[in-house]
Structure formats: C-alpha cells, structure tokens
Amino acid sequence: MRIMLVTFRFGRDIPGGAERYLWELMSRLSRAGHDVEVFTTCSLQMLRSPFGYMLWDDFLPQGVDEIEGVAIHRYPVRNPRPRRASRYWNRLSTMHERKTRSPEFVTFFCDALRGSGEHCFLNGWHACEQRGDFKVRWSGKQAQLVIAGEGIREVWLEVSTPQDLYLALGTSDHKQKRFDLEKGKPRRIHAEVPNRDCLAVSIKVPRTLRPPEDRRDLGVLVHGAGLRDEAGERELDLSRGWAEFVQSGPEEVLGEALWWIANKMPARISRMHKYVMGPCSSSLEREVMRSAPGFDLVIGSMAPMSTLSLAAEAAAGSGRPFIAFPLFHSRDPNHYFGHLGKAMAGARGVEANLQGIADIMTAWGYNAFAVGPGFELEDLLSPHIDGGRFRREFGLEASPLLLWVARKNEGKGYREAIAALEYVRSRGCQAELVMIGPDEDYMPVSGEGVHYLGPLPREKVLDAYDACDVFIFPSLHESFCLVFGEAWLRGKPVLGNGYCAAARGNITHGEDGFLCYDRSQYGQRALELLNDPALARSMGQRGKENVVASRGWDRIVRELVAKLEEAVAAE
C-alpha cells in the first residue's frame, strides 16, 4: 500500500507519547514493505500561550527527508497573530458558555442525564467555596441546576441573601414559585414535582450585589440542596458544577453534550479553532491536497490539531479512503469541534486505541476500532536496564521511590503525584518522588522529597522505571497511556486516574494496579504498595505478562495492516 500520513509534527526524537507512537508505527509499516510518506511541519516544539492559543517553532529544516524508509515532507508553519488569536480564543470560550446557557441545551442535557442519578449546577453559578466544614455556592442573577433521579417528587434549596429580595424557583414545565428572603436569614425553599426522572431547576432574583473588592455579581448563597424520589431523600453535592462534570461525569453523557454544543456552532467557529490550534501552514495544505490522489490511503492525526480535518478533506477530494487517528481525549472540550467530528464521521475507520474508547465512539456513530500502539519488547525487557545505576546517579539508593513520567503540565497530574507523596511522608514513610519530562507550564515544583529532573535521555528514563517502587500517573487527558506499559514491562505496579477512559482501559483494578479518584486515594494506594513489596511485585508481574502477551509490535502491525487493507478494499 501507498500510505499518506498527515500530522502536525513527526520524527524519531519528537517529544510526546502520541508522536512516539506514530513514529514507531510508520517506520514499522515501512519495514513491512509499505510505501509510507508523512506530510508534516518543520515544528519540533509547540506550547500553549498564556492566552490559550498554540505557538509553534520552525526548528526542523524544510524539504523532504528519508529516515528508516519513511519519506518525511516538512513545511514551514506560521504562528497566529497574537491579538487575533486571543480574540478568537475568547470567542470560542464565550460561544461554548453561551450554548450551555441556552434553553435547548438545558433540555437536551437534562434528558441525557436520565437514568444516571447525576446532577450538575449547570450555569449561572460561581465556584463552590469551603466555609468551615461546609460547602456553599453563590448564584448569579439567574442559575440552573439539572438533576436525574427515579421518580423525583420534590427538590429543595437552603439559601440566604445579603439583602432583602425575592427568589423565583422554577422547574421543568412548571410555573415559578416566589419566595421572599430576608437579609442574612437562611430559608429552605422547595418545589413539589410529579414523578420526574430528570428535572431542570431554575432560580432567579431581581438584582445582585457586588461586594467591595469582589468582581462577582452575587445573587443568593446556597448552603445545601437535595431531592426526594423513590429511593428516598438525598443531598446534592454543591461542588458538582459544569467544570466538575467535565472532569468526572459519565463520559457517554459528557460526549453527547459536548458534541451537541459543537454541532450547534456556526461554521466560523471551526475556522477560528483551526487558527488558534494550528498548525497554520499554507504550503502543507497545498501539498497535501495536491499529493493525496497518488496514495491508496490517507491517515490523519490528531485532535485537536487542524491536520486531522485537512487529511479528511484531502481524502474526500481525491476519492481515497480516510482513516482517522484522533488520539482522542474524551474529557477535553477542545477535542469537540464540528470539523473534527465531521472528519471522524466520514472516516472509513477511527482508531480509538482501546476498546472502551471505541465503544464510546461507536455510540457517537463513528466506525471505531481499537488496535492501539505496541512496545519494543526487546528494548524494554533488556538486561542492560539498571535501576540501581539510576538510584546511585541521583543519590536515591535508600529511599522508597515513586515515579512520574510525562510532559510537565498540570493536565498530566503532577500536582496529584506531589500530593500523594505528601500523604505518604505524613504517614512516616520517607519516600521520594522523581518527575521526568520536558517543562511545558514552567510552574515551580517544590516539596520535601520531590525531584524534578526535566527531560532525560531514553536510557535514563528506562533505568528510572526499573528503579521505582510504584509508578504514578494521575493524568486525565490521555488516548492510551504508553507509560503504564513501560512501567509494567519493568515489573512495576501503576496508579492511574479512574476518570480517564484510557487508564480504565489499561488497568485492571486490584490486579496490575489501582484506579484512583481523588488525591487521598493516590496517597493511600501508594502507601499500601510501598508497605507491601510482595503485593507490588505481583501486580507489576501481572501487568508485565499482559503487555508481553498482547502488545508486541509485530502483532500490532499485523492487526492494523488488516484494518487498512480492509478500508482500501472497501473503497
């Protein structure tokens, strides 16, 4: 087959798990006898600006290079204009928030929650605050709460206000009830409803108050909320806002909601998103469109970059089958835009990497399959990897060791890893945390026992896996989590984020590692494994056996080639 890959950056030494995966895959397809050409940019590094849009370098030389049989076409990239990009990014955020406030979205989201038992302080609310042992949440002038239950009969709110005013409380398809509130005096307000399984509750006050040195417009202070349904009375978590739902709500419901928003956006929103995400390269776009007819198959990667939709457009325009490699992050709203959805919807196949993610994508209507990346077993099982060498070099011979490996940004969960170490040390275990990876957020890292080593050569990273006692990776936004497999191949147990579909697709909880759902759980599980080396070894061994049995590159390439040939034959 003649295979075209369109991606935002590519090369043997490009940082990032997704980039390493694509390099390994394309080079192996070439060695298997396929003619592989990659169309990409001259960029080696990219980072997010403080204003939200992406910045790209032009480090690598323009032109055509051939490495290990793969022809790589590189084209210059230009960065967006700062003022325009900032304005576009703000417009995207504003439009997204505006859609969540629309009556149509509230109705859709309310129905999507049916049967989930979930709730969400959806819009019109300020961030949840902690007051002593209790949580409270301020409303604005108008606010909405969406609830799912089994035969809801009543909802209630415990509220107070810094001024005398009235509050209008409304529920789905029912008239509002008015409640008079006295300044500083808490009052419980409620509404009875006729056996609803999902319910939108709205509150409205005639005016708000802006305290000195506080830019917020404050309506009423909610001290508590709850409902009564067939299961009895239960209290609602005031911290469960839209931002929190994005982080931890059911992924099927979240995906449906985010795609609903994306599909309601005007076409100009997709153009703005392509501009702020990039890469912006007119020469890359021209050459991809011109060259696509000469290939049997076009592969596009990855969300949220514009190269995914560029590859889809080139394949459609040339009548070639298209396979999407979105490396999709199911909890990242930035991956839900109309042009990305259109590209995946029109694909002959969408590589989801893991079956759990493929199931979610199939429910969205995509032709998803799951092969995923492989591992170079010979290298990762090499007897030359030496954890003792790593410990001696960095003065860590005597300490229990936690390891975190990733690009350093908060989305990768390094703050949770540091919190886990603090928990472990507070219980008398003088463990150390080693963090390895390039710095992307440039935020300071400190704490007793924390060692941020920055990027290290590959051989030292492998030594670090061998040296650690527990591998901890609380990242939420992942498409596969290659680092789990690397840790397992050195016989180490892993801790991952239970809200991340990729972590759930890799970790068998209690067998080869643990899924954790908050900072305290990471600390508790890390301490459990450090205090029980036999348990840690057995979990690491089970993980190793699973990876060796299922993730060798030879097997992965055979499975993927079968999928690609199927797409070409169908065309």
C-alpha positions as CSV (number, residue, x, y, z in Angstrom):
1,M,0.0,0.0,0.0
2,R,1.0,3.6,-0.5
3,I,0.1,5.3,2.7
4,M,0.0,9.1,3.4
5,L,0.1,10.3,7.0
6,V,-0.8,13.9,7.6
7,T,0.2,15.1,11.1
8,F,1.2,18.2,12.9
9,R,4.8,17.2,13.8
10,F,6.8,14.0,13.2
11,G,10.2,12.5,13.8
12,R,12.2,10.0,15.8
13,D,13.1,12.4,18.6
14,I,9.9,14.4,18.8
15,P,8.7,14.5,22.5
16,G,5.3,13.1,23.4
17,G,3.7,9.7,23.6
18,A,1.4,10.2,20.6
19,E,4.4,11.4,18.5
20,R,6.5,8.4,19.5
21,Y,3.6,6.1,18.7
22,L,3.2,7.4,15.2
23,W,6.9,7.3,14.6
24,E,7.2,3.7,15.7
25,L,4.1,2.7,13.7
26,M,5.1,4.4,10.4
27,S,8.6,3.1,10.5
28,R,7.4,-0.4,11.1
29,L,4.8,-0.1,8.3
30,S,7.7,0.9,6.0
31,R,9.8,-2.1,7.1
32,A,6.8,-4.3,6.4
33,G,7.0,-3.3,2.8
34,H,4.5,-0.5,2.6
35,D,5.4,2.9,0.9
36,V,4.9,5.4,3.7
37,E,5.1,9.2,3.2
38,V,4.5,11.7,6.0
39,F,3.3,15.3,5.4
40,T,4.0,17.5,8.4
41,T,5.5,20.8,9.6
42,C,9.0,21.9,10.5
43,S,8.0,22.1,14.1
44,L,9.9,20.3,16.9
45,Q,8.3,22.0,19.9
46,M,4.9,23.6,20.5
47,L,3.4,25.1,23.6
48,R,0.2,26.8,24.7
49,S,0.4,30.5,25.1
50,P,-0.9,32.2,28.3
51,F,-3.9,33.4,26.2
52,G,-4.9,29.9,25.1
53,Y,-3.7,29.6,21.5
54,M,-0.8,27.4,20.3
55,L,2.7,28.6,19.5
56,W,4.9,26.6,17.1
57,D,8.6,26.7,16.4
58,D,10.1,26.2,12.9
59,F,13.2,24.3,14.1
60,L,13.5,21.4,11.6
61,P,14.7,22.0,8.0
62,Q,12.1,22.4,5.3
63,G,12.1,19.8,2.5
64,V,12.0,16.1,2.1
65,D,14.0,13.7,4.3
66,E,14.0,10.0,4.4
67,I,14.6,8.2,7.7
68,E,14.3,4.4,8.1
69,G,12.5,4.2,4.8
70,V,9.9,6.8,5.7
71,A,9.8,9.9,3.4
72,I,9.0,13.0,5.5
73,H,7.8,16.1,3.8
74,R,8.2,19.2,6.1
75,Y,6.7,22.6,5.5
76,P,7.1,25.9,7.4
77,V,4.5,26.8,10.0
78,R,3.5,30.4,10.9
79,N,2.2,31.4,14.3
80,P,-1.2,33.1,14.7
81,R,-1.3,36.9,15.2
82,P,-1.5,37.4,19.0
83,R,-4.4,39.9,19.0
84,R,-6.5,37.9,16.6
85,A,-5.7,34.6,18.2
86,S,-6.5,35.9,21.7
87,R,-9.8,37.4,20.4
88,Y,-10.7,34.1,18.7
89,W,-9.9,32.0,21.8
90,N,-12.1,34.3,23.9
91,R,-14.8,34.0,21.3
92,L,-14.6,30.2,21.4
93,S,-14.9,30.2,25.2
94,T,-17.8,32.7,25.1
95,M,-19.7,30.7,22.5
96,H,-19.3,27.5,24.4
97,E,-20.6,29.0,27.6
98,R,-23.4,30.7,25.8
99,K,-24.5,27.3,24.3
100,T,-24.6,25.7,27.8
101,R,-27.0,28.5,28.9
102,S,-29.4,28.0,26.0
103,P,-32.8,26.5,26.9
104,E,-32.3,23.9,24.1
105,F,-29.1,22.7,25.7
106,V,-30.6,22.6,29.2
107,T,-33.5,20.4,27.9
108,F,-31.1,18.1,26.0
109,F,-28.7,17.8,28.9
110,C,-31.5,17.1,31.3
111,D,-32.7,14.3,29.1
112,A,-29.2,12.9,28.6
113,L,-28.8,12.6,32.4
114,R,-31.9,10.4,32.7
115,G,-31.1,7.2,34.5
116,S,-27.7,8.3,35.6
117,G,-28.5,9.5,39.1
118,E,-26.3,12.5,38.3
119,H,-26.8,16.2,38.9
120,C,-25.0,19.4,37.8
121,F,-25.1,23.0,38.9
122,L,-25.0,23.8,35.2
123,N,-24.8,27.5,34.6
124,G,-25.2,30.9,36.4
125,W,-23.2,29.7,39.4
126,H,-19.9,30.9,40.9
127,A,-17.3,28.5,42.0
128,C,-18.0,26.3,45.1
129,E,-16.5,27.6,48.3
130,Q,-15.5,25.9,51.5
131,R,-16.7,27.6,54.7
132,G,-15.5,25.7,57.7
133,D,-16.7,22.1,57.4
134,F,-19.4,23.0,54.8
135,K,-19.5,23.8,51.1
136,V,-21.5,26.8,49.8
137,R,-22.1,28.2,46.3
138,W,-23.2,31.6,45.2
139,S,-25.6,32.1,42.3
140,G,-25.7,35.0,39.9
141,K,-28.9,36.7,38.9
142,Q,-30.1,33.5,37.2
143,A,-28.9,30.0,37.6
144,Q,-29.9,26.5,36.6
145,L,-29.5,23.1,38.3
146,V,-30.1,19.8,36.4
147,I,-31.0,16.6,38.3
148,A,-31.6,13.0,37.5
149,G,-33.4,10.5,39.8
150,E,-36.1,7.9,39.9
151,G,-39.5,9.5,40.2
152,I,-38.4,12.8,41.7
153,R,-41.2,14.3,43.8
154,E,-39.5,17.3,45.5
155,V,-36.5,19.4,45.3
156,W,-35.2,21.9,47.9
157,L,-32.6,24.5,48.4
158,E,-31.3,26.0,51.7
159,V,-30.5,29.7,50.8
160,S,-29.6,33.0,52.3
161,T,-29.1,36.5,50.9
162,P,-27.1,39.7,51.9
163,Q,-30.2,41.8,51.0
164,D,-33.9,41.7,51.2
165,L,-35.3,40.3,47.9
166,Y,-37.5,37.6,46.5
167,L,-36.4,34.5,44.7
168,A,-38.3,32.8,41.8
169,L,-37.9,29.0,41.8
170,G,-39.0,27.1,38.7
171,T,-38.9,23.5,37.5
172,S,-39.3,21.9,34.1
173,D,-42.7,22.6,32.5
174,H,-44.0,24.1,35.8
175,K,-44.7,27.7,36.9
176,Q,-42.3,29.5,39.1
177,K,-42.9,29.8,42.8
178,R,-41.9,33.1,44.6
179,F,-40.2,33.1,48.0
180,D,-39.4,36.3,50.0
181,L,-36.0,36.3,51.6
182,E,-34.8,38.4,54.5
183,K,-31.3,39.7,54.7
184,G,-29.0,37.3,56.5
185,K,-31.8,34.9,57.4
186,P,-31.5,31.3,55.9
187,R,-34.6,29.8,54.4
188,R,-35.4,26.4,53.0
189,I,-37.3,26.7,49.8
190,H,-38.8,23.7,47.9
191,A,-40.9,22.7,44.9
192,E,-43.0,19.6,44.5
193,V,-42.9,17.9,41.1
194,P,-45.0,15.0,39.7
195,N,-42.6,12.0,39.5
196,R,-39.9,13.1,37.1
197,D,-36.8,11.1,36.2
198,C,-34.9,14.2,35.1
199,L,-35.5,17.8,36.1
200,A,-34.2,21.3,35.3
201,V,-34.5,23.7,38.3
202,S,-34.0,27.4,37.7
203,I,-33.7,30.2,40.2
204,K,-33.9,33.9,39.6
205,V,-33.5,37.1,41.7
206,P,-34.4,40.6,40.7
207,R,-31.0,42.1,41.5
208,T,-27.5,41.1,42.5
209,L,-24.9,42.6,44.9
210,R,-21.2,43.3,44.1
211,P,-19.3,43.5,47.4
212,P,-16.2,45.7,47.7
213,E,-13.1,44.1,46.2
214,D,-15.1,41.3,44.6
215,R,-15.8,41.4,40.9
216,R,-18.6,38.8,41.1
217,D,-22.3,39.7,40.9
218,L,-23.8,37.7,43.8
219,G,-27.5,36.6,44.0
220,V,-28.2,34.1,46.7
221,L,-25.9,31.9,48.8
222,V,-26.9,28.2,48.6
223,H,-25.9,26.3,51.8
224,G,-27.5,22.9,50.7
225,A,-29.6,21.3,48.1
226,G,-31.4,18.0,47.8
227,L,-34.3,16.0,46.4
228,R,-36.8,13.3,47.4
229,D,-37.5,10.5,44.9
230,E,-38.4,6.8,45.0
231,A,-35.1,6.0,46.6
232,G,-35.7,8.4,49.5
233,E,-34.2,11.8,50.3
234,R,-30.6,12.6,49.3
235,E,-28.5,15.7,49.4
236,L,-26.7,17.1,46.4
237,D,-23.0,17.9,46.2
238,L,-22.7,21.6,45.8
239,S,-19.3,21.3,44.2
240,R,-20.8,19.4,41.2
241,G,-20.7,22.2,38.6
242,W,-20.2,22.0,34.9
243,A,-16.4,22.2,35.2
244,E,-16.5,19.3,37.7
245,F,-18.9,17.3,35.5
246,V,-16.5,17.6,32.6
247,Q,-13.8,16.2,34.8
248,S,-15.7,13.3,36.3
249,G,-19.2,12.9,34.8
250,P,-20.2,9.8,32.8
251,E,-18.2,10.0,29.6
252,E,-21.1,8.9,27.4
253,V,-23.3,11.7,28.6
254,L,-20.5,14.2,28.5
255,G,-19.6,13.3,25.0
256,E,-23.2,13.6,23.8
257,A,-23.4,17.0,25.5
258,L,-20.1,18.3,24.0
259,W,-21.0,17.1,20.5
260,W,-24.4,18.7,20.8
261,I,-22.7,22.0,21.5
262,A,-20.2,21.5,18.7
263,N,-22.9,20.7,16.1
264,K,-24.8,23.9,17.1
265,M,-21.9,26.2,16.5
266,P,-21.7,28.2,13.3
267,A,-19.1,27.3,10.7
268,R,-16.8,30.2,11.5
269,I,-16.2,28.7,14.9
270,S,-14.4,25.7,13.3
271,R,-12.3,28.2,11.3
272,M,-11.3,30.0,14.4
273,H,-10.4,26.8,16.2
274,K,-8.1,25.7,13.3
275,Y,-6.4,29.1,13.5
276,V,-5.8,29.1,17.3
277,M,-4.8,25.4,17.4
278,G,-2.8,25.2,14.2
279,P,-0.6,24.3,12.7
280,C,-1.1,27.1,10.2
281,S,0.9,26.1,7.1
282,S,-0.5,27.1,3.7
283,S,2.3,25.1,1.9
284,L,1.4,22.0,3.9
285,E,-2.2,22.4,3.0
286,R,-1.5,22.8,-0.7
287,E,0.9,19.8,-1.0
288,V,-1.5,17.5,1.0
289,M,-4.4,18.4,-1.3
290,R,-2.2,18.0,-4.4
291,S,-0.5,14.8,-3.4
292,A,-3.4,12.8,-1.9
293,P,-4.6,11.2,-5.3
294,G,-1.2,9.4,-5.5
295,F,-1.8,7.3,-2.4
296,D,-4.0,4.3,-1.7
297,L,-4.9,5.5,1.8
298,V,-4.8,8.7,3.8
299,I,-4.3,8.7,7.5
300,G,-5.0,11.9,9.5
301,S,-3.7,12.8,13.0
302,M,-4.7,14.2,15.5
303,A,-7.3,16.1,17.6
304,P,-7.4,19.0,18.3
305,M,-5.0,20.0,15.5
306,S,-6.1,21.1,12.1
307,T,-4.2,18.3,10.4
308,L,-7.0,15.8,11.2
309,S,-9.6,17.7,9.2
310,L,-7.0,18.6,6.5
311,A,-6.4,14.9,5.8
312,A,-10.1,14.1,5.7
313,E,-10.7,16.9,3.2
314,A,-7.8,15.7,1.0
315,A,-9.0,12.1,1.1
316,A,-12.6,13.1,0.2
317,G,-11.4,15.4,-2.6
318,S,-9.2,12.7,-4.1
319,G,-11.7,9.8,-3.6
320,R,-9.3,8.0,-1.3
321,P,-10.3,6.1,1.9
322,F,-9.5,8.0,5.1
323,I,-8.5,6.6,8.4
324,A,-8.6,8.9,11.4
325,F,-6.0,8.6,14.2
326,P,-7.5,11.3,16.5
327,L,-5.8,10.1,19.7
328,F,-8.9,11.4,21.3
329,H,-9.2,12.8,24.8
330,S,-12.9,12.1,25.8
331,R,-12.9,14.7,28.6
332,D,-11.2,17.6,26.8
333,P,-13.8,20.1,25.4
334,N,-11.1,21.2,23.0
335,H,-11.4,17.9,21.1
336,Y,-15.1,18.5,20.4
337,F,-15.5,20.8,17.4
338,G,-17.5,20.5,14.2
339,H,-14.6,20.0,11.8
340,L,-13.1,17.3,14.0
341,G,-16.5,15.5,14.3
342,K,-17.1,15.7,10.5
343,A,-13.6,14.2,9.8
344,M,-14.2,11.2,12.1
345,A,-17.8,10.8,10.9
346,G,-16.6,10.5,7.3
347,A,-13.7,8.2,8.0
348,R,-13.6,4.6,6.8
349,G,-12.3,3.8,10.3
350,V,-11.4,5.7,13.5
351,E,-8.5,4.3,15.6
352,A,-9.6,4.5,19.2
353,N,-6.6,2.7,20.7
354,L,-8.6,1.0,23.4
355,Q,-11.9,-1.0,23.3
356,G,-13.5,1.2,26.0
357,I,-12.9,4.3,23.9
358,A,-14.0,2.5,20.8
359,D,-17.3,1.7,22.4
360,I,-17.9,5.3,23.4
361,M,-17.1,6.4,19.8
362,T,-19.3,3.8,18.3
363,A,-22.2,5.1,20.4
364,W,-21.5,8.5,18.8
365,G,-21.9,7.0,15.3
366,Y,-18.2,6.6,14.3
367,N,-16.8,3.5,12.7
368,A,-14.3,3.0,15.5
369,F,-11.9,0.1,16.1
370,A,-9.2,-0.5,18.7
371,V,-5.7,-1.7,17.8
372,G,-3.5,0.8,19.7
373,P,0.2,1.1,20.0
374,G,2.8,-1.6,20.7
375,F,6.0,-1.8,22.7
376,E,9.5,-2.7,21.6
377,L,9.7,-5.7,24.0
378,E,13.3,-6.5,23.4
379,D,14.4,-3.0,24.4
380,L,12.1,-2.7,27.4
381,L,13.0,-6.1,28.7
382,S,16.7,-5.6,28.2
383,P,19.0,-6.9,31.0
384,H,21.1,-3.7,30.4
385,I,18.4,-1.5,32.0
386,D,19.7,-0.8,35.6
387,G,17.6,0.8,38.3
388,G,20.5,0.7,40.7
389,R,22.5,2.8,38.3
390,F,19.8,5.4,38.3
391,R,19.5,5.4,42.1
392,R,23.2,5.8,42.5
393,E,23.5,8.7,40.0
394,F,20.8,10.7,41.7
395,G,21.5,9.8,45.3
396,L,18.3,7.8,45.9
397,E,19.8,4.5,47.0
398,A,17.9,4.1,50.3
399,S,14.5,5.6,49.7
400,P,11.2,4.1,48.5
401,L,10.6,5.7,45.1
402,L,7.5,7.0,43.3
403,L,8.0,7.8,39.6
404,W,6.0,10.2,37.3
405,V,6.9,10.5,33.6
406,A,5.2,12.9,31.2
407,R,5.4,16.4,29.6
408,K,5.1,18.7,32.6
409,N,1.8,20.4,32.5
410,E,-1.0,20.2,35.1
411,G,-3.2,18.1,32.9
412,K,-0.8,15.3,33.3
413,G,-1.5,15.2,37.0
414,Y,1.9,16.0,38.5
415,R,0.2,18.1,41.3
416,E,-1.7,15.0,42.3
417,A,1.5,13.0,42.3
418,I,3.1,15.5,44.6
419,A,0.1,15.4,46.9
420,A,0.3,11.6,47.0
421,L,4.0,11.9,48.2
422,E,3.0,14.4,50.9
423,Y,0.4,11.9,52.1
424,V,2.9,9.0,52.1
425,R,5.5,11.1,54.0
426,S,3.0,12.3,56.5
427,R,2.4,8.7,57.5
428,G,6.1,8.1,58.3
429,C,7.3,6.7,55.0
430,Q,10.2,8.8,53.8
431,A,9.6,8.1,50.1
432,E,10.9,10.2,47.2
433,L,9.1,11.3,44.0
434,V,11.0,11.6,40.8
435,M,9.4,13.5,37.9
436,I,10.8,13.2,34.4
437,G,9.7,15.1,31.3
438,P,10.1,18.4,29.4
439,D,8.7,21.5,31.1
440,E,5.6,23.0,29.4
441,D,3.9,25.1,32.1
442,Y,7.1,26.5,33.7
443,M,5.5,26.4,37.1
444,P,7.8,25.9,40.1
445,V,7.9,22.4,41.7
446,S,8.9,22.1,45.3
447,G,8.3,19.9,48.3
448,E,10.3,17.6,50.5
449,G,11.3,14.5,48.6
450,V,10.3,15.9,45.2
451,H,12.9,15.7,42.4
452,Y,12.0,17.2,39.0
453,L,14.8,16.1,36.6
454,G,13.4,17.6,33.4
455,P,13.8,15.7,30.1
456,L,16.3,12.8,30.3
457,P,17.8,10.5,27.6
458,R,15.7,7.4,26.8
459,E,18.2,5.1,28.6
460,K,17.9,7.0,31.8
461,V,14.1,7.0,31.6
462,L,14.2,3.2,31.3
463,D,16.5,3.0,34.3
464,A,14.1,5.2,36.2
465,Y,11.2,2.7,35.5
466,D,13.4,-0.1,36.8
467,A,14.4,1.9,39.9
468,C,11.0,2.9,41.1
469,D,8.7,1.0,43.5
470,V,5.4,2.5,42.2
471,F,4.6,4.3,39.0
472,I,2.0,7.1,39.5
473,F,0.3,8.8,36.6
474,P,-2.9,10.8,37.5
475,S,-3.3,12.3,34.0
476,L,-7.0,12.9,32.9
477,H,-6.4,13.6,29.2
478,E,-4.9,10.5,27.6
479,S,-5.6,8.4,24.5
480,F,-3.7,5.3,25.6
481,C,-1.1,5.9,28.4
482,L,2.0,4.3,27.0
483,V,3.8,4.9,30.2
484,F,1.8,2.3,32.0
485,G,3.0,-0.4,29.7
486,E,6.6,0.8,30.1
487,A,6.3,0.6,33.9
488,W,4.7,-2.8,33.7
489,L,7.5,-4.2,31.5
490,R,9.9,-3.3,34.3
491,G,7.6,-5.2,36.7
492,K,6.1,-2.1,38.5
493,P,2.6,-1.6,39.8
494,V,0.8,1.5,38.5
495,L,-1.7,4.1,39.8
496,G,-3.9,5.8,37.3
497,N,-6.9,8.2,37.1
498,G,-10.2,6.3,37.3
499,Y,-12.0,9.1,35.5
500,C,-9.7,8.7,32.4
501,A,-11.0,6.2,29.9
502,A,-7.5,5.3,28.7
503,A,-6.4,4.5,32.3
504,R,-9.5,2.3,32.8
505,G,-8.8,0.6,29.5
506,N,-5.3,-0.4,30.6
507,I,-5.5,-1.0,34.4
508,T,-7.3,-4.0,35.9
509,H,-8.1,-2.5,39.3
510,G,-6.6,-4.5,42.1
511,E,-4.7,-6.9,39.8
512,D,-1.9,-4.9,38.0
513,G,-2.5,-1.5,39.7
514,F,-5.1,0.8,41.2
515,L,-7.6,3.3,39.7
516,C,-7.8,6.4,42.0
517,Y,-10.5,9.1,42.1
518,D,-9.0,11.8,44.3
519,R,-5.7,12.9,45.8
520,S,-6.1,11.0,49.1
521,Q,-6.7,7.7,47.2
522,Y,-3.4,8.1,45.3
523,G,-1.6,8.6,48.6
524,Q,-3.4,5.7,50.3
525,R,-2.7,3.3,47.4
526,A,0.9,4.4,47.1
527,L,1.5,3.8,50.8
528,E,-0.2,0.4,50.6
529,L,2.1,-0.7,47.8
530,L,5.2,0.7,49.4
531,N,4.4,-1.1,52.7
532,D,3.7,-4.4,50.9
533,P,6.5,-5.1,48.4
534,A,5.2,-8.6,47.7
535,L,1.9,-7.1,46.5
536,A,3.7,-4.5,44.4
537,R,5.8,-7.2,42.8
538,S,2.8,-9.5,42.0
539,M,0.9,-6.6,40.5
540,G,3.8,-5.5,38.4
541,Q,4.4,-9.1,37.2
542,R,0.7,-9.4,36.1
543,G,1.0,-6.2,34.2
544,K,4.2,-7.3,32.5
545,E,2.7,-10.6,31.4
546,N,-0.4,-8.9,29.9
547,V,1.8,-6.4,27.9
548,V,4.1,-9.1,26.6
549,A,1.2,-11.3,25.5
550,S,-0.8,-8.6,23.7
551,R,1.4,-5.5,22.8
552,G,4.4,-6.7,20.8
553,W,4.8,-4.5,17.7
554,D,4.7,-7.4,15.2
555,R,1.2,-8.3,16.4
556,I,0.0,-4.7,16.4
557,V,1.3,-4.0,12.9
558,R,-0.4,-7.2,11.5
559,E,-3.7,-6.2,13.1
560,L,-3.5,-2.6,11.8
561,V,-2.5,-3.6,8.3
562,A,-5.6,-5.8,8.1
563,K,-7.7,-2.8,9.1
564,L,-6.0,-0.6,6.5
565,E,-6.3,-3.2,3.7
566,E,-9.9,-3.6,4.6
567,A,-10.5,0.1,4.1
568,V,-8.7,0.1,0.7
569,A,-10.6,-3.0,-0.5
570,A,-13.9,-1.4,0.5
571,E,-13.1,1.7,-1.4
